[in-house]
Amino acid sequence: MVTISPAVSLIIPHWNRARLLAETLDSIRAQTMSNWEVVIVDDGSAANEIQLLKTYVEDRIRLLVRHDEPKGPSRCRNLGWRAARAPYLIFLDSDDLLAPWCLEERLKLALGRPPQNFMIFSVMLFRDQPGDTAELWNDPGAKPHLERFLCSDGPWHTSSGLWTRAGLDRIGGFNERVIYGDDADLHIRALLAQVPYMVEADALPDLFVRRSEQPRITNSVSESLLKSRQVRLEEGTRALRAATASNRLMQIWEGQYFFEIEFLLFNVDQAGLWIKPLLQAWQHHLPPRRWQYAVVVAYAAIVQSCRHKAYFIVRVARRVIQAVLPDTYFPRMDTNGNRRLEQPQMERLRVKLTERMGV
């Protein structure tokens, strides 16, 4: 029996979503090329989930069950790509769906371009089945990419990339301390290191990211999530300093500390318990000017006092600080899904999906 080496490895972290993962695997089996492999890395799922995962294992689908620390998708992805056998790698979420042409056309484009450490492709959001919305995951073609990542406007998704081992080796893969925002952290470090890459923004979307009512750990305000959000800030600051980033980039990132303070003020009960150590970390890792710090502290106190009793005062206070603080303290919210595929391209996509998937 002749064993064919895989051309691309798909790395999938998993935690208690085996039934959704089955749909992802079906979309991979339907690919127009066959020399792929899947490495599923389970992050401590329940016993019944593990048993179901084991039924998915076959010649091209491997399962790694881990019980070590640290938990989280970054550790899973690192274990996965280091165990993978292919020269090209794609990181999938456990509920993503691939268009049948995804792997073949990504590889064709990669091999037809000057060598890059990673290439970025457009992906699309869906609710029930691919093509049921025209919403794209942001706009990967719009620059500057690094500044957009630094101000919470991530231009592309984890699954948008086709990576080479050289690119991941160059930056050490995913930062295992970062659980929330791990994909943005990876790409920030890659862009700071000037890892060669290319964006194929004009190609039809070839992968579909689920946006449904399914619960997600990053959508729930838990203690572990809040801690991981602050770790992301500290690690991002460390990466920028290590790269001797420009003053402009540092100022953009400084705004993320205020962005996090506002997230706590409007989303977390007893926000002050979390804001105090965040202010201390801000002063320690990336000291703001004294007057800016004093303004932020006063604003946080006003919001905590008036948010539930006199919201008009909160609105006035926010307008005041928007007038006096740098624009970088008020980045655009993540624009995922705000860009839509134009009608001619959407029709082409639907025809192609109907031909290949029958949807």
BASE-353027 format. One record per residue (C-alpha): y, z, x; residue in three letters. Coordinates in Angstrom, 2 decimals. Example, Ala and Ser with C-alpha at 12.3 -4.5 7.8 and 13.67 -1.06 7.14 Angstrom:
# BASE-353027
ATOM, -4.50, 7.80, 12.30, ALA
ATOM, -1.06, 7.14, 13.67, SER
This chain:
# BASE-353027
ATOM, 0.00, 0.00, 0.00, MET
ATOM, 3.40, -1.05, 1.38, VAL
ATOM, 6.18, 1.52, 1.06, THR
ATOM, 9.64, 0.04, 0.55, ILE
ATOM, 12.45, 2.06, 2.06, SER
ATOM, 15.17, 2.83, -0.50, PRO
ATOM, 18.53, 1.13, -0.04, ALA
ATOM, 20.42, 3.81, -1.97, VAL
ATOM, 19.73, 7.47, -2.72, SER
ATOM, 21.12, 9.11, -5.84, LEU
ATOM, 21.74, 12.84, -5.41, ILE
ATOM, 21.79, 14.91, -8.61, ILE
ATOM, 22.49, 18.66, -8.76, PRO
ATOM, 20.88, 20.21, -11.83, HIS
ATOM, 21.09, 23.47, -13.76, TRP
ATOM, 19.47, 23.87, -17.19, ASN
ATOM, 20.19, 20.35, -18.48, ARG
ATOM, 16.79, 18.70, -18.14, ALA
ATOM, 16.95, 16.86, -21.47, ARG
ATOM, 20.30, 15.27, -20.67, LEU
ATOM, 19.03, 14.47, -17.18, LEU
ATOM, 16.21, 12.46, -18.77, ALA
ATOM, 18.83, 10.01, -20.09, GLU
ATOM, 20.36, 9.71, -16.64, THR
ATOM, 16.97, 8.93, -15.11, LEU
ATOM, 16.26, 6.32, -17.79, ASP
ATOM, 19.52, 4.55, -16.87, SER
ATOM, 18.44, 4.56, -13.21, ILE
ATOM, 14.98, 3.17, -14.02, ARG
ATOM, 16.73, 0.32, -15.88, ALA
ATOM, 18.57, -0.84, -12.74, GLN
ATOM, 18.41, -4.52, -11.77, THR
ATOM, 17.28, -3.51, -8.26, MET
ATOM, 14.24, -1.37, -7.57, SER
ATOM, 14.67, -0.03, -4.03, ASN
ATOM, 16.37, 3.24, -4.95, TRP
ATOM, 15.36, 6.88, -4.86, GLU
ATOM, 16.54, 9.96, -6.74, VAL
ATOM, 16.77, 13.43, -5.23, VAL
ATOM, 17.19, 16.11, -7.91, ILE
ATOM, 18.25, 19.48, -6.50, VAL
ATOM, 17.78, 22.30, -8.98, ASP
ATOM, 20.12, 25.28, -8.70, ASP
ATOM, 17.94, 28.01, -10.20, GLY
ATOM, 17.18, 26.77, -13.71, SER
ATOM, 15.01, 28.66, -16.19, ALA
ATOM, 11.23, 28.36, -15.79, ALA
ATOM, 10.82, 26.07, -18.81, ASN
ATOM, 13.50, 23.75, -17.41, GLU
ATOM, 11.68, 23.57, -14.07, ILE
ATOM, 8.46, 22.67, -15.83, GLN
ATOM, 10.21, 19.84, -17.65, LEU
ATOM, 11.82, 18.62, -14.43, LEU
ATOM, 8.40, 18.43, -12.78, LYS
ATOM, 7.29, 15.91, -15.39, THR
ATOM, 10.05, 13.56, -14.18, TYR
ATOM, 8.75, 13.41, -10.60, VAL
ATOM, 7.29, 10.07, -9.51, GLU
ATOM, 7.21, 7.83, -6.44, ASP
ATOM, 10.98, 7.30, -6.41, ARG
ATOM, 12.09, 10.60, -7.96, ILE
ATOM, 11.87, 13.80, -5.92, ARG
ATOM, 12.63, 17.38, -6.94, LEU
ATOM, 13.94, 20.12, -4.66, LEU
ATOM, 13.93, 23.58, -6.21, VAL
ATOM, 16.19, 26.01, -4.38, ARG
ATOM, 16.64, 29.76, -4.66, HIS
ATOM, 18.88, 30.35, -1.64, ASP
ATOM, 22.59, 31.13, -1.50, GLU
ATOM, 25.26, 30.06, -2.07, PRO
ATOM, 24.73, 28.73, -5.57, LYS
ATOM, 26.70, 25.77, -6.85, GLY
ATOM, 26.81, 21.97, -6.79, PRO
ATOM, 28.15, 21.70, -3.24, SER
ATOM, 25.08, 23.33, -1.71, ARG
ATOM, 22.82, 21.20, -3.94, CYS
ATOM, 24.55, 17.98, -2.91, ARG
ATOM, 24.36, 18.84, 0.78, ASN
ATOM, 20.65, 19.61, 0.55, LEU
ATOM, 20.16, 16.40, -1.40, GLY
ATOM, 21.90, 13.95, 0.90, TRP
ATOM, 20.37, 15.50, 4.01, ARG
ATOM, 16.91, 15.08, 2.49, ALA
ATOM, 17.62, 11.54, 1.30, ALA
ATOM, 16.10, 8.53, 3.06, ARG
ATOM, 18.53, 5.71, 2.20, ALA
ATOM, 21.57, 4.54, 4.24, PRO
ATOM, 23.80, 4.59, 1.14, TYR
ATOM, 24.30, 7.57, -1.15, LEU
ATOM, 25.76, 8.18, -4.61, ILE
ATOM, 26.42, 11.64, -6.06, PHE
ATOM, 25.75, 11.84, -9.78, LEU
ATOM, 26.26, 14.56, -12.35, ASP
ATOM, 23.16, 15.36, -14.36, SER
ATOM, 24.52, 13.67, -17.50, ASP
ATOM, 26.06, 10.50, -16.03, ASP
ATOM, 24.70, 7.12, -17.16, LEU
ATOM, 24.59, 4.01, -14.98, LEU
ATOM, 25.13, 0.47, -16.15, ALA
ATOM, 22.03, -1.61, -15.23, PRO
ATOM, 23.99, -3.57, -12.62, TRP
ATOM, 25.56, -0.52, -10.95, CYS
ATOM, 23.43, -0.18, -7.82, LEU
ATOM, 22.91, -3.89, -7.17, GLU
ATOM, 26.58, -4.80, -7.48, GLU
ATOM, 27.85, -1.79, -5.53, ARG
ATOM, 25.55, -2.65, -2.63, LEU
ATOM, 26.45, -6.33, -2.80, LYS
ATOM, 30.15, -5.52, -2.59, LEU
ATOM, 29.62, -2.97, 0.18, ALA
ATOM, 27.62, -5.43, 2.30, LEU
ATOM, 30.15, -8.19, 1.71, GLY
ATOM, 33.16, -6.19, 2.93, ARG
ATOM, 34.17, -4.91, 6.38, PRO
ATOM, 32.20, -1.73, 7.17, PRO
ATOM, 33.54, 1.36, 5.37, GLN
ATOM, 32.36, 4.97, 5.30, ASN
ATOM, 32.72, 5.02, 1.55, PHE
ATOM, 33.71, 2.70, -1.27, MET
ATOM, 35.21, 3.67, -4.63, ILE
ATOM, 34.42, 2.03, -7.97, PHE
ATOM, 35.90, 2.43, -11.45, SER
ATOM, 33.96, 4.59, -13.90, VAL
ATOM, 34.43, 5.08, -17.63, MET
ATOM, 34.24, 7.99, -20.04, LEU
ATOM, 31.90, 7.98, -23.04, PHE
ATOM, 31.02, 10.29, -25.91, ARG
ATOM, 27.74, 9.15, -27.48, ASP
ATOM, 26.86, 5.92, -25.71, GLN
ATOM, 28.40, 3.74, -22.96, PRO
ATOM, 31.24, 1.57, -24.19, GLY
ATOM, 32.15, 3.70, -27.22, ASP
ATOM, 35.61, 4.34, -25.73, THR
ATOM, 37.92, 2.25, -23.54, ALA
ATOM, 38.97, 5.29, -21.49, GLU
ATOM, 38.66, 5.11, -17.72, LEU
ATOM, 38.40, 8.00, -15.33, TRP
ATOM, 41.97, 7.80, -14.08, ASN
ATOM, 43.22, 4.91, -11.93, ASP
ATOM, 41.58, 4.66, -8.48, PRO
ATOM, 43.82, 1.80, -7.44, GLY
ATOM, 47.12, 3.68, -7.76, ALA
ATOM, 48.38, 5.16, -4.49, LYS
ATOM, 49.04, 7.41, -2.64, PRO
ATOM, 45.48, 8.71, -3.06, HIS
ATOM, 45.81, 11.83, -0.91, LEU
ATOM, 48.99, 13.05, -2.60, GLU
ATOM, 47.40, 12.52, -6.00, ARG
ATOM, 44.37, 14.63, -5.07, PHE
ATOM, 46.69, 17.34, -3.74, LEU
ATOM, 48.57, 17.60, -7.03, CYS
ATOM, 45.55, 17.71, -9.42, SER
ATOM, 45.66, 14.02, -10.29, ASP
ATOM, 42.31, 13.09, -8.77, GLY
ATOM, 42.22, 9.27, -8.83, PRO
ATOM, 38.45, 8.98, -8.91, TRP
ATOM, 35.30, 10.85, -9.97, HIS
ATOM, 32.47, 12.23, -7.83, THR
ATOM, 30.23, 9.41, -9.05, SER
ATOM, 32.80, 6.72, -8.20, SER
ATOM, 31.80, 6.69, -4.54, GLY
ATOM, 29.17, 4.81, -2.58, LEU
ATOM, 28.89, 6.80, 0.67, TRP
ATOM, 27.34, 6.15, 4.05, THR
ATOM, 25.74, 8.89, 6.11, ARG
ATOM, 28.34, 8.34, 8.82, ALA
ATOM, 31.14, 9.17, 6.41, GLY
ATOM, 29.51, 12.40, 5.24, LEU
ATOM, 28.53, 13.40, 8.78, ASP
ATOM, 32.12, 12.92, 9.88, ARG
ATOM, 33.42, 15.58, 7.47, ILE
ATOM, 30.28, 17.73, 7.22, GLY
ATOM, 29.52, 16.91, 3.60, GLY
ATOM, 30.62, 19.20, 0.79, PHE
ATOM, 32.27, 22.57, 1.42, ASN
ATOM, 29.69, 25.03, 0.11, GLU
ATOM, 32.31, 27.71, -0.49, ARG
ATOM, 34.02, 25.46, -3.05, VAL
ATOM, 32.38, 25.38, -6.50, ILE
ATOM, 35.31, 24.41, -8.71, TYR
ATOM, 37.05, 21.23, -7.50, GLY
ATOM, 34.31, 20.49, -4.96, ASP
ATOM, 34.69, 16.72, -5.38, ASP
ATOM, 38.46, 16.84, -4.86, ALA
ATOM, 37.96, 19.06, -1.80, ASP
ATOM, 35.52, 16.53, -0.31, LEU
ATOM, 37.89, 13.62, -0.80, HIS
ATOM, 40.94, 15.52, 0.44, ILE
ATOM, 39.13, 16.28, 3.70, ARG
ATOM, 37.94, 12.67, 3.97, ALA
ATOM, 41.45, 11.31, 3.48, LEU
ATOM, 42.96, 13.84, 5.89, LEU
ATOM, 40.38, 12.76, 8.49, ALA
ATOM, 41.27, 9.11, 7.84, GLN
ATOM, 37.67, 8.23, 7.08, VAL
ATOM, 37.57, 4.43, 6.48, PRO
ATOM, 37.23, 3.59, 2.80, TYR
ATOM, 37.96, 0.87, 0.25, MET
ATOM, 38.70, 0.88, -3.47, VAL
ATOM, 37.18, -1.79, -5.73, GLU
ATOM, 39.49, -1.14, -8.67, ALA
ATOM, 39.16, -4.63, -10.20, ASP
ATOM, 35.40, -4.57, -10.75, ALA
ATOM, 34.14, -3.71, -14.24, LEU
ATOM, 33.25, -0.02, -14.67, PRO
ATOM, 29.62, 0.46, -13.67, ASP
ATOM, 29.00, 4.12, -14.49, LEU
ATOM, 29.72, 6.28, -17.52, PHE
ATOM, 30.82, 9.93, -17.39, VAL
ATOM, 29.95, 11.99, -20.44, ARG
ATOM, 32.76, 13.66, -22.35, ARG
ATOM, 31.23, 15.55, -25.28, SER
ATOM, 31.15, 19.02, -26.79, GLU
ATOM, 28.36, 20.05, -24.43, GLN
ATOM, 29.31, 23.33, -22.69, PRO
ATOM, 30.26, 23.07, -19.02, ARG
ATOM, 30.67, 25.89, -16.52, ILE
ATOM, 34.04, 24.47, -15.43, THR
ATOM, 35.30, 24.58, -19.03, ASN
ATOM, 34.63, 28.29, -19.51, SER
ATOM, 37.06, 30.86, -18.14, VAL
ATOM, 34.62, 33.17, -16.37, SER
ATOM, 35.13, 35.55, -13.47, GLU
ATOM, 33.10, 33.27, -11.18, SER
ATOM, 35.23, 30.28, -12.17, LEU
ATOM, 38.49, 32.14, -11.53, LEU
ATOM, 37.28, 33.27, -8.11, LYS
ATOM, 36.15, 29.76, -7.22, SER
ATOM, 39.53, 28.32, -8.21, ARG
ATOM, 41.22, 30.63, -5.71, GLN
ATOM, 38.68, 29.81, -3.01, VAL
ATOM, 39.56, 26.14, -3.54, ARG
ATOM, 43.21, 26.92, -2.77, LEU
ATOM, 42.36, 28.82, 0.41, GLU
ATOM, 39.97, 26.14, 1.65, GLU
ATOM, 42.45, 23.38, 0.86, GLY
ATOM, 45.14, 25.18, 2.84, THR
ATOM, 42.73, 25.59, 5.76, ARG
ATOM, 41.87, 21.88, 5.70, ALA
ATOM, 45.53, 20.83, 5.66, LEU
ATOM, 46.37, 23.09, 8.58, ARG
ATOM, 43.37, 21.89, 10.58, ALA
ATOM, 44.57, 18.32, 10.07, ALA
ATOM, 48.17, 19.26, 11.01, THR
ATOM, 49.33, 17.78, 7.72, ALA
ATOM, 52.96, 16.74, 7.23, SER
ATOM, 55.54, 19.06, 5.69, ASN
ATOM, 55.52, 16.92, 2.53, ARG
ATOM, 51.77, 17.32, 2.07, LEU
ATOM, 52.03, 21.06, 2.66, MET
ATOM, 54.81, 21.30, 0.08, GLN
ATOM, 52.75, 19.39, -2.47, ILE
ATOM, 49.82, 21.74, -1.90, TRP
ATOM, 52.08, 24.80, -2.11, GLU
ATOM, 52.78, 23.75, -5.67, GLY
ATOM, 49.10, 24.24, -6.45, GLN
ATOM, 49.49, 28.01, -6.04, TYR
ATOM, 52.13, 28.02, -8.74, PHE
ATOM, 50.00, 25.65, -10.81, PHE
ATOM, 47.19, 28.21, -10.63, GLU
ATOM, 49.53, 31.05, -11.59, ILE
ATOM, 50.53, 29.14, -14.72, GLU
ATOM, 46.87, 28.47, -15.52, PHE
ATOM, 46.22, 32.21, -15.40, LEU
ATOM, 49.31, 33.07, -17.45, LEU
ATOM, 48.38, 30.80, -20.34, PHE
ATOM, 44.58, 30.92, -20.27, ASN
ATOM, 43.45, 34.37, -19.15, VAL
ATOM, 43.78, 37.74, -20.81, ASP
ATOM, 45.14, 40.40, -18.44, GLN
ATOM, 46.31, 37.59, -16.18, ALA
ATOM, 48.20, 40.05, -13.98, GLY
ATOM, 44.93, 41.32, -12.52, LEU
ATOM, 44.30, 37.84, -11.12, TRP
ATOM, 47.89, 36.89, -10.34, ILE
ATOM, 48.50, 39.81, -7.98, LYS
ATOM, 45.82, 38.81, -5.41, PRO
ATOM, 46.82, 35.16, -5.84, LEU
ATOM, 50.42, 35.96, -4.94, LEU
ATOM, 49.18, 37.87, -1.92, GLN
ATOM, 47.01, 34.93, -0.86, ALA
ATOM, 49.96, 32.57, -1.33, TRP
ATOM, 52.16, 34.70, 0.91, GLN
ATOM, 49.42, 34.99, 3.52, HIS
ATOM, 48.13, 31.42, 3.63, HIS
ATOM, 51.18, 29.33, 2.78, LEU
ATOM, 54.32, 31.48, 2.59, PRO
ATOM, 56.93, 30.19, 0.11, PRO
ATOM, 60.64, 30.78, 0.60, ARG
ATOM, 61.69, 34.26, -0.45, ARG
ATOM, 63.90, 33.14, -3.31, TRP
ATOM, 61.18, 30.84, -4.63, GLN
ATOM, 58.67, 33.67, -4.49, TYR
ATOM, 61.08, 36.01, -6.29, ALA
ATOM, 61.68, 33.42, -9.04, VAL
ATOM, 57.93, 32.96, -9.56, VAL
ATOM, 57.30, 36.71, -9.73, VAL
ATOM, 60.08, 37.13, -12.30, ALA
ATOM, 58.79, 34.20, -14.35, TYR
ATOM, 55.25, 35.60, -14.35, ALA
ATOM, 56.55, 38.95, -15.59, ALA
ATOM, 58.54, 37.29, -18.41, ILE
ATOM, 55.55, 35.23, -19.56, VAL
ATOM, 53.21, 38.22, -19.55, GLN
ATOM, 55.71, 40.25, -21.59, SER
ATOM, 56.76, 37.57, -24.08, CYS
ATOM, 53.88, 35.14, -24.42, ARG
ATOM, 52.49, 36.72, -27.60, HIS
ATOM, 55.72, 38.21, -28.95, LYS
ATOM, 58.63, 35.90, -28.16, ALA
ATOM, 57.37, 32.50, -27.09, TYR
ATOM, 60.86, 30.99, -27.36, PHE
ATOM, 61.89, 33.12, -24.34, ILE
ATOM, 58.89, 31.77, -22.41, VAL
ATOM, 59.97, 28.20, -23.14, ARG
ATOM, 63.52, 28.90, -21.98, VAL
ATOM, 62.25, 30.61, -18.83, ALA
ATOM, 60.07, 27.64, -17.98, ARG
ATOM, 62.95, 25.21, -18.38, ARG
ATOM, 65.03, 27.33, -16.04, VAL
ATOM, 62.41, 27.45, -13.29, ILE
ATOM, 61.76, 23.73, -13.65, GLN
ATOM, 65.41, 23.23, -12.81, ALA
ATOM, 65.36, 25.42, -9.69, VAL
ATOM, 61.87, 25.07, -8.21, LEU
ATOM, 60.62, 21.95, -6.35, PRO
ATOM, 59.15, 19.14, -8.43, ASP
ATOM, 55.86, 19.62, -6.58, THR
ATOM, 55.40, 22.93, -8.44, TYR
ATOM, 54.98, 20.94, -11.65, PHE
ATOM, 52.39, 18.23, -10.98, PRO
ATOM, 51.06, 15.96, -13.67, ARG
ATOM, 48.02, 17.31, -15.39, MET
ATOM, 44.82, 15.51, -14.47, ASP
ATOM, 45.15, 12.09, -16.11, THR
ATOM, 41.42, 11.44, -16.51, ASN
ATOM, 40.96, 9.16, -19.48, GLY
ATOM, 44.66, 8.31, -19.92, ASN
ATOM, 44.17, 4.84, -18.48, ARG
ATOM, 42.34, 2.42, -20.75, ARG
ATOM, 40.49, -0.75, -19.89, LEU
ATOM, 42.48, -3.79, -21.02, GLU
ATOM, 41.11, -5.65, -24.03, GLN
ATOM, 39.74, -8.76, -22.20, PRO
ATOM, 37.89, -6.58, -19.67, GLN
ATOM, 36.66, -4.32, -22.47, MET
ATOM, 35.19, -7.32, -24.28, GLU
ATOM, 33.49, -8.51, -21.09, ARG
ATOM, 32.06, -5.04, -20.58, LEU
ATOM, 30.74, -4.81, -24.13, ARG
ATOM, 29.11, -8.25, -23.87, VAL
ATOM, 27.51, -7.29, -20.56, LYS
ATOM, 26.30, -3.97, -21.95, LEU
ATOM, 24.87, -5.70, -25.02, THR
ATOM, 23.03, -8.21, -22.83, GLU
ATOM, 21.63, -5.63, -20.44, ARG
ATOM, 21.33, -2.45, -22.52, MET
ATOM, 21.33, -3.62, -26.13, GLY
ATOM, 24.21, -1.28, -27.09, VAL
